[in-house]
């Protein structure tokens, strides 16, 4: 299992999504499937300023996957960035809140300004797989002042097709990271 999605049998190593294509990240996990009541909680967190939900989610992430994170010798937690205009509209980046909460729980530093959006992209939820990949091409950059550690953990709210995590993993590895892991609150189904 590479992305953390359920597999159909014990003999199956990868979920259907991971069997279809190769990703730049090394492995990932998600707390829950993206179904009610999780969908509503994430929606409240992101769009109704329920920032304290992020602290609760981060605590659950640390409880469920703290051992997994330590076993992979993660040296830095990196939140998936929002474009500055989207962050200004929302008032915060939900991935920052998750990363900071995880950092507090696990005592692993956060690289809050490591990855940045080079250009504004369309919201991914409106696009199919091919459009998502095209939408994110050349969308991310890495700070030139950053000294890349060996292993990092990307943090975001939802894993849908893996396009965002894949794109960011590519730029992180180009910057010198050896292993990129991810952790999200929820993961889509049926991909």
N, C-alpha and C positions, 0 to 999 in steps of 0.2 A: 504494500500500500504506500503510494508516494504522496498523495494529497490528503489522505485522511478520510476519503469517502469509503463507505462500506463496500466490500467485495462480496460476490455471490457465493463463493466457496472458500474453504481453507486453503485449497491448492492454488487459488488465483492470487497472484502477487499484486496486480494493479487493478484499480477500478476501470470502468469502461472509458472514462474520459482520459485517463493517463495512458491507456493502451493505444488510443488514437493518435497521440502526438507526443513529441519530446518537449519537456519543459526545462528551462534554465535553473529553476530551483531544485534543491536536492530532496526535500521532504517537507510535509506540513501536516497540520492538524487543525480541527475545528471542534468547538465545544458541542454544538448541536446542529441538527438539520434545520434548514431555513423553512420552518413551518410554524403555524400558530402554536403557542403564544409568543414564540421567539421573534417572529416577524414583527409583531406589534411592539414588542419591547425595543427592538432595534430602531424601528420607526420613531418611537417616542424619544429615544436617545439622540438620534440624529436631527430630527426635524421639529421637535417640541422642547428643545433645550433641557432635556432630562440628563444633564451631564453626570449626575451622581450614579446613573445606571452604569456608566463606564467604570467606576470604581468597583461596583458589584461584579461586572463582567470580568474585569482584570483579576479580581480575587478568585473567581471561579476558574479562570484560565490557569492561574498559578497553582491552584489546588489540584486541578486535573492533569496539568502538563508540566509542572515545575521540574519533576524528575526527568522527564523527557528532554526538556530544555538544558538542564545541567549535564545530562548524559552526552549531549551533542556539543558540549563545551562552548555554548553561545557566549560571545564576548561583548556584544552590543545589540540592543533592541532598536529597530528602526521602524518608525511609523510610516505608512503609505501617505504621501503628501496630497493635499488638495491644491488646486490652483489658487493663487492668492485672492482672485476675485470671488471664487466660490467660498473660500474660508471667510472672507469679509462678510459675505451675505449671511452665512450660517452663524458666524461669530466664533467658531471653534472648529478644530479638526478632531473628529471622533477617534481617529487612530492615534493621535497624540495623547489623548486621555487614557486610552487603553495601554499604550506603551509606558506612560509615566506610572500608571498603577501597577503594571507588571514589574517595572524597575523597582518600585518601592517594596513589592512583595518578595522579589528574588535577589535584590541587591546587584543588579546588572545595569550598567549605564545605558542611557537612551541617547541615540544619535538623532536628535530632533531636526537638525538642519543639514543632514547628510544628503538625502535625496530631495530633489525639488522638481516641480513641474516646469518644463521649458515652455510649453504651450498649453492653452486651454483646450480641453477635449470635450466632446459631447458626452452626456451621461451614458455610461455603459449599459444600463438597464434597457435602453431603447434600441440596442443593436444586436445583430446576430453574431455568431462566432467570427466570421470573416471580417465583418465591419468593426468588431471590437479590436481585432489585431491591427487593422489599418488605422483605426482611430488613435491607438496608443504608440504607433511608430514615431520615434524621435520625440516622445512626450516627456521623457524623464532625463535628468542629469544628476551627476554626483559632484559635490563640492570638491574643488581642487585642493583645498587645505586639509581634507580629511585623510587620515592615515588608516587604511583598510585593515581591520582585524582578520583573522582566519575565518571565523564563523559568526554569522549574524542571524538574527531573527526578525523577519518582516512581520508587522502587525497591522491588521485591518479588521473591518467589521464583518464583511461578507465575502466568501469565495464563491464565485458563480462559475465562470469558465476557466479561470486561472490566467487570463490575459494580462491583467494588471501586475500580479505577482511575477509572472514570467518576464514581462518587460523590465521591471525594476531589478529582478535577479540578473538579467543580462548586463545592465549597466553597472551593477555592484561587482559582478565577476570581472568585468572589463577593468574596473578600478582596483582589482587585486584581491577581492574576497574569494576564499576557496569554497566555502559551503554556505548556501543560503537556505534557511528554513523559514517556514511561515506558520502563523497562528491566527485564526480568525474566530469570531464569535459563532458564526454559522456558515453552513455550506449548502449550496443549492443541490437539488436532487434531479435525477433522471438525465444527467448529461452523458 
